[in-house]
Amino acid sequence: MTADGVALAAIVILVFPMGYFLLASPAFLLVKLDIPPVTQLLGGMFSVHFLMLRIAAIIGVVAFAAAGRPVFAIGIGLIAVFAFWGRDPFMRRWNAQLDARDAGNAEAVRQLRRLHWSGMLTNAVVLAAVVASIPYASS
């Protein structure tokens, strides 16, 4: 496989989990986050998203490094670092708000929704950056 093929395959592997999350997460805007099974499912989706992003980004870093494209390897490496370091603080905040909601704090539901929106927005921005880099990565 040529370097362009490796680069394109790495980007497709990276775009897949971000695209899935981009399409699946807005459905949770239609339900209230004061329903425990809904928030458990959404929290699990965030957790798995971070895990999938870690794996896809590591594959991307290795593929771009092997293809001799260090700038793209570093860029995707930053996504991997974000996925590694961002998951634990995000999930701690998510679980803290779940505990607060279960204790009767009405503000916790709003905080859960803000976390949901921030996760979707962050994913969309990173996905847009990766998709915008496709012409440069394959040339």
C-alpha positions in Angstrom: 0.0 0.0 0.0 1.3 3.5 -0.8 1.8 6.2 1.7 -1.3 7.9 0.4 -3.3 4.8 0.9 -2.0 4.3 4.5 -2.8 8.0 5.2 -6.3 7.6 3.9 -6.9 4.4 5.7 -5.7 5.9 9.0 -8.1 8.9 8.6 -11.0 6.6 7.8 -10.2 4.6 11.0 -10.1 7.8 13.0 -13.2 9.3 11.5 -15.3 6.2 12.1 -15.8 6.5 15.9 -16.1 10.3 15.8 -18.7 10.1 13.0 -20.6 7.5 14.9 -20.6 9.6 18.0 -21.6 12.7 16.0 -24.7 10.8 14.7 -25.7 9.0 17.8 -25.3 11.5 20.6 -27.9 14.1 19.4 -30.6 11.6 19.9 -30.1 12.1 23.7 -31.2 15.7 23.3 -34.7 14.4 22.9 -34.9 12.8 26.3 -34.7 14.1 29.8 -31.5 13.4 31.7 -33.3 12.9 34.9 -34.1 9.3 33.9 -31.3 7.0 35.3 -31.2 4.5 32.4 -30.8 7.3 29.9 -27.9 8.9 31.7 -26.3 5.5 32.2 -26.5 4.8 28.5 -25.2 8.2 27.6 -22.4 8.0 30.1 -21.5 4.6 28.7 -21.5 6.0 25.2 -19.1 8.7 26.2 -16.8 6.2 28.0 -16.7 3.9 24.9 -16.2 6.9 22.6 -13.1 7.9 24.5 -11.8 4.3 24.4 -12.5 3.9 20.6 -10.9 7.3 20.0 -7.8 6.2 21.9 -7.5 3.0 19.8 -8.2 4.8 16.5 -5.8 7.6 17.2 -3.0 5.2 18.1 -3.5 3.3 14.8 -3.4 6.7 13.0 -0.2 7.8 14.7 1.5 4.5 13.8 0.2 4.6 10.2 1.3 8.2 9.7 4.7 7.6 11.3 5.2 4.5 9.1 4.2 6.6 6.0 6.8 9.2 6.8 4.4 12.0 7.7 5.5 13.2 11.1 3.3 16.4 11.2 0.1 14.3 10.8 1.4 11.7 13.3 1.9 14.5 15.8 -1.6 16.0 15.1 -3.3 12.7 15.6 -1.1 12.0 18.6 -2.6 15.1 20.1 -6.0 13.6 19.6 -4.8 10.4 21.3 -3.5 12.4 24.2 -6.8 14.2 24.5 -8.6 10.9 24.5 -6.3 9.4 27.2 -6.2 12.5 29.5 -9.7 13.7 28.9 -11.7 10.6 29.7 -11.1 10.4 33.4 -11.9 14.0 34.3 -14.9 14.0 32.0 -16.3 10.8 33.5 -15.6 12.0 37.1 -17.6 15.1 36.4 -20.3 13.0 34.7 -20.5 10.6 37.7 -20.4 13.5 40.2 -23.4 15.1 38.5 -25.2 11.7 38.5 -24.7 11.4 42.2 -25.9 15.0 42.7 -28.9 14.3 40.6 -29.7 11.2 42.5 -29.4 13.2 45.8 -32.1 15.6 44.5 -30.1 18.4 43.1 -32.0 20.0 40.2 -29.0 21.9 38.9 -27.2 18.5 38.3 -29.5 17.7 35.4 -28.5 21.0 33.7 -24.9 20.3 34.4 -25.3 16.8 32.7 -26.9 18.5 29.7 -23.9 21.0 29.6 -21.5 18.1 29.7 -23.4 16.4 26.9 -23.3 19.5 24.7 -19.6 20.1 25.4 -18.8 16.5 24.5 -20.8 16.8 21.3 -19.2 20.1 20.4 -15.7 19.0 21.1 -16.2 15.9 19.0 -17.6 17.9 16.1 -14.7 20.4 16.1 -12.1 17.6 16.1 -14.0 15.7 13.5 -14.2 18.8 11.3 -10.4 19.3 11.7 -9.7 15.7 10.7 -12.0 15.8 7.7 -10.5 19.2 6.6 -7.0 17.7 6.7 -7.9 14.8 4.3 -6.7 16.7 1.2 -3.4 17.5 2.8 -2.9 14.1 4.3 -3.3 12.3 1.0 -1.0 14.5 -1.1 
